[in-house]
Amino acid sequence: MIGLIGTSLFIALFGFFVFLGFYGSRWRRGDLSRLDEWALAGRRLGTFLVWFLVGADLYTAYTFVAVPSGIFAKGALLFFAVPYVATVFALATAVMPVLWDWSRRRGYITAADFVEDRFRSRLLAAFVAATGIVAEFPYIALQIVGMQAVLTIMLINVVPGASVERVSEVALTLSFVILAAFTYTSGLRGATLTAVLKDALIFISVISILVMVPFTIHGGFAAAFKAASSKGLATGVYTLKAPLASAYLTLWVGSSLALYLYPHSVNGALSAESRRKLALSTAFLPIYGIGLALLAIYGILIYADPKALSLISPFPPLERGILVIPALAVTVLPDWLAGLALLGIFIGGLVPAAIMAMAQANLLTRNIVKPIVKLSPSGEARLAKWASVVFKFIALGFVFLVPPTYAINLQLLGGIIITQTLPTVFLGLVTDKLDKYSLMVGWAVGLGLGVYLTIKEGFNSLYPIMGHLIYIALLALAVNLAIVLIGTAVRITVKRIMTVQVH
């Protein structure tokens, strides 16, 4: 728990966060009755604003929950998140400026807009849109899990144990009502301004914990690694042997391929003012990797902090990892700084949740409803605004109904699902020669296989093959790609034969 000063600072700065969210409608004014103005901030964000926005978009409560939680429970296997930062932004540098060019010339708002135009298929675009919408739900849910972790640590020893869950649910609901209101009003402009505050708080928090460790934890990181090793936890990647070595490598590669297929990642990239500014902001994004590396190590650090361990020990073993970072914040940092850190994690869930729901709403409006129902520009924007509200509360209701650890497992399934759009989106940027029917079949088979294997393994994202654990997303993607390439080759061959016969 935190004291009066920390709690007061948390509430005061949350009020400032809300102010920024609503002020976004007046910042860099545009016609918010148009979807591109509401959803992409008029495509006028500069280098550092895109950097903050995409950073807030990609470094979310997932970063503060799933990564430290995984390190706390499984050790070095989850360190794959650190090198993945390097490769994912290299991939983004190659593909996102190209997609930005297409989008600026043709007025695209979603990746599915590009797919429809590139392959002349509304049905294929609808499949890509539906995949994006579904894959985002567990991602939003995991943001809420991170916010719940903050509220749990803040409320522990303040309200009776049985009441913590109820109080946190009320607080989360009120937060989402506010979030829905300012997102509806301000769109991506509000999300951008709040992203700047969120990122500033996060960097302050991560650096503060690092600085305070020598003063508050006896033995510091050395003692933490020794304590974790004594419990049988693998604390170095070099210690990973088969089957975990292959799991580490495939999770690294598969996660790199997936991240910029998520609709919220595309949404952030397309808001850039120019191709050059997008490329520059993407080049700066690995700076966030420093914070991610420290957060990963903090999953080990807690083993040397008896106070933090005692704080999370009353909870079930599977839920303790979720509380690692909030527990460290309140035991390592002074009260006022702990309040800042907890607020950073809390709004680190709200800001991405807003952008993710907006991205879902764009896909629903542009690529599922609009091809069926004629919409005016203002009607298009109005539908997207209301859809974003609905999507937020669907995700919130989902979290209230399932255990937090289940939400984390489903997020891994979301990555497996979204990866199956890679042939259509990323390869589509390279060529328009791919057969659209093969793309549909490959997508369906890859999706079905990925979901089946994940459920078969008890919602584990790794599948055993010949003594090695492989990330299911890559297995499903390999089958998907094989179908697409073989089907396209057959179509081209048949077309050539028919052409020769005609002549």
KARATA-V915579 format. One record per residue. PSI is psi in degrees with one decimal (* if undefined). Layout:
psi
PSI
PSI
This chain:
psi
161.5
162.5
-170.7
-41.9
-47.3
-41.6
-42.4
-41.3
-40.1
-49.1
-42.4
-45.7
-28.0
-37.5
-40.1
-37.5
-45.7
-42.8
-46.5
-39.5
-45.4
-33.3
-22.7
-29.6
-21.1
-11.0
128.2
62.8
141.2
173.2
95.3
3.4
-0.3
138.3
-38.4
-31.0
-41.3
-44.4
-26.0
14.3
35.9
12.4
44.0
20.1
135.2
-175.2
-53.3
-30.0
-39.9
-38.1
-46.8
-44.2
-50.6
-35.2
-43.5
-30.3
-37.1
-30.0
92.3
-169.2
-24.2
-42.3
-37.3
-8.2
-63.1
-42.1
-56.5
-36.2
-43.2
-41.4
-43.3
-38.6
-37.3
-4.1
-140.4
-19.7
-40.1
-1.4
-7.3
-23.5
-21.5
-55.8
-25.5
-31.1
-40.0
-44.5
-34.2
-35.1
-23.8
-43.3
-42.6
-37.8
-30.5
-38.6
-34.6
-40.3
-33.2
-45.7
-36.4
-43.1
-50.0
-44.5
-39.2
-40.4
-38.3
-2.2
26.4
147.4
-23.7
163.4
-31.1
-30.5
-44.8
-43.9
-44.6
-44.0
-41.7
-42.2
5.8
49.3
109.0
-32.6
-44.6
-41.1
-38.5
-37.7
-45.0
-41.7
-46.1
-38.3
-44.7
-41.9
-47.0
-42.9
-27.0
-28.7
-51.6
-26.3
-43.6
-41.3
-38.2
-29.2
-39.9
-35.5
-42.1
-40.2
-37.8
-37.5
-41.3
-48.1
-36.5
-46.2
-36.5
-34.7
-15.0
135.7
3.0
-43.6
156.3
149.9
-43.4
-21.6
-15.8
-45.4
-44.4
-44.0
-42.2
-34.9
-40.5
-45.5
-41.3
-41.5
-44.9
-40.8
-39.7
-29.2
-45.6
-44.4
-45.5
-37.9
-47.8
-25.2
-43.6
-40.7
-44.7
-18.8
-143.8
-22.0
-45.8
-40.5
-35.8
-46.8
-42.1
-27.0
-37.3
-46.1
-45.4
-47.8
-38.1
-45.2
-38.3
-46.7
-41.0
-42.9
-48.5
-44.3
-38.2
-43.2
-42.5
-43.5
-36.5
-16.2
-48.6
-24.6
-18.6
-25.4
117.5
123.8
-16.0
-141.3
-35.2
-44.8
-36.7
-46.3
-37.6
-42.8
-41.6
-41.3
-36.2
-20.5
8.6
13.9
132.0
116.8
3.8
139.3
-33.7
-18.4
-9.1
124.2
170.3
137.0
-0.8
-25.6
-43.6
-33.4
-44.6
-48.8
-44.5
-32.1
-38.8
-52.8
-47.4
-40.3
-35.6
-40.0
-29.8
-36.5
-45.8
8.5
-18.7
137.2
-35.6
-31.3
-43.3
-41.9
-45.3
-42.0
-39.9
-8.8
-6.5
148.3
-31.9
162.7
-41.8
-42.3
-34.2
-44.8
-41.5
-45.2
-38.0
-37.8
-29.6
-16.0
-31.4
-15.6
-35.7
-23.9
-26.7
-46.6
-39.2
-40.9
-41.8
-41.7
-38.6
-44.7
-30.1
-22.1
-23.3
-37.9
-34.2
-22.6
-19.4
8.2
93.0
-35.5
-45.3
-40.2
-40.1
-29.3
-37.1
-10.3
-30.4
-15.3
157.0
147.6
-39.5
-17.2
-10.6
-40.4
-31.1
-27.1
2.8
-57.1
-46.4
-37.9
-41.7
-40.5
-44.0
-17.6
-26.3
-36.4
152.2
159.2
-49.0
-37.0
-32.9
-37.9
-42.1
-44.1
-45.7
-37.2
-40.2
-44.0
-40.1
-51.4
-13.7
-13.8
-37.7
-46.4
-51.5
-36.1
-39.1
-47.0
-38.8
-44.0
-36.4
-42.3
-40.5
-44.2
-39.4
-44.5
-44.9
-45.5
-51.2
-37.0
-6.5
-49.3
-48.0
-38.4
-17.7
-41.0
131.0
125.8
137.6
163.8
-41.6
-35.3
-36.0
-47.4
-40.5
-42.1
-42.5
-39.9
-47.0
-36.0
-37.9
-36.7
-47.5
-44.5
-38.5
-44.5
-23.1
-46.7
-40.4
-44.3
-37.0
-44.3
-35.6
-20.2
-20.0
154.2
150.9
-40.1
-30.2
-38.1
-38.2
-42.7
-40.5
-29.8
-37.2
-37.9
-36.2
-39.6
-39.1
-40.5
-49.9
-27.9
-23.9
-5.4
-1.0
-48.3
-38.9
-42.8
-61.0
-46.2
-27.0
-26.2
-21.2
-39.0
150.7
13.7
-9.8
139.6
124.4
-31.8
-35.5
-37.1
-40.2
-45.1
-43.6
-43.4
-47.8
-44.2
-45.4
-41.9
-47.6
-43.3
-44.3
-46.3
-42.5
-49.1
-37.6
-46.5
-41.3
-35.9
15.7
40.2
30.6
134.9
0.4
141.0
132.5
129.8
116.2
46.9
7.3
145.1
127.1
136.7
124.6
-30.8
-39.8
-37.6
-48.1
-38.6
-38.0
-43.4
-42.8
-51.7
-39.9
-43.8
-43.9
-48.1
-42.4
-45.0
-40.8
-42.0
-41.8
-44.0
-44.9
-41.4
-47.2
-41.1
-39.8
-41.0
-44.2
-36.7
-42.6
-41.1
-38.2
-39.0
*
